[in-house]
Amino acid sequence: MLADIPAGLVGTGGAAGILAVAVWLILTGRLIPRTTHEDRIGDKDKQIAWLLEENAAKSAEAKIRTEQVNKLMSNSDLSLAILNSIAKTAGRDADVAS
């Protein structure tokens, strides 16, 4: 940050130099009031809280989806086993599906 200060302001000494640097910082937006900073931090905290809630909701949905897929897969395994046994009793040696 200090490297960005114009050389003309650094060369000025004393109170006038400090005042010039302070004015330059204010004009470039690098020096803001505490309340503005706290407002920005508060907004970020609200955004982070919202993102955490959304992440938790999506994780819960993904868990439910995974459980449903696992249930469907076990049912499909049973159906495949039944079809294979029917095919074997009908005289076919090859599996119905692999």
N, C-alpha and C positions, 0 to 999 in steps of 0.2 A: 504494500500500500504506500509506503513512504517513497518507493522508487518512482511512483507515478506523479509525485508532486513536481510541478514545473520548476526549472532551475532558477527562474527569476524570483520565486517566492522563497526558496531556500537561502539565496544569497542575502536577502534582506534580514538584518539582525534585529534583535530586541523585540519589543512589544509590537511594533508594526509588522514584523515578520510573522509572529505568532498569530496576530489578527488576520493577516493576509492568508495564512495557511488555513485558519478556521473558516474564513469566508469561502475559500476555495473548496474545502471539504463539504460545506453546507450546499454550495451551488452545484457540486457534482453529485450530490445525494449520498455521500459516504458518511455524513454525520447527520443522524436523525434524532428526534426527541425520544425519550424513553417510552412514552406512551405509544408512539407509533411502533416502536420495536416490540413492545409487549403485545400490541394488537396483532402484529404479524406472527409472532410466536403462538399466540392464542389460535389464530386461524390455522396454522400448521398443525397444532395439537388436535384441533377438531377434525382436520382432514385425515390425520393419522388414525384417530379413533374410528372414523367412518370406514377407512380402508381395512382396519382390523376386524370390524364387524362384518363387512362384506366378505373378507377372507374366511372368517369363521362360518358364515352361511354357506359359502361355496364348498368348503371342506365337508360340512354336514351333508350337503346335497351329493357330493362325490361319494361319500361313505354309503349313503342310501343306495345310490346307483350301483356301486360295487356289490353290495349285498344282493340286490335284485338280479344282477348278472350272474352271480354265483348260484342263486336259486334256479335260474333258468338253465344254466349249464348242467346242474345235477339232473334236472328233468330231461334235458336233451340226451344226457348219457344213458338214462334209463330207457328212453324211447329207442335209442340206437341199439341197446342191448336186446330189447324186445324184438326189434326188426331183424337183427342178426339171428336170433334164435328161431324166428319164424322162417327165415330164409333157409336155415340149416335143416329144419324139419321138412321143408318143401323140397329138399334135395339139392339145393344150391350150396356149393362149398365156399364161394367168394363172399366177402363181407358186403353188406348193403352200401355202406359209406365208410370211408376211413377218416 
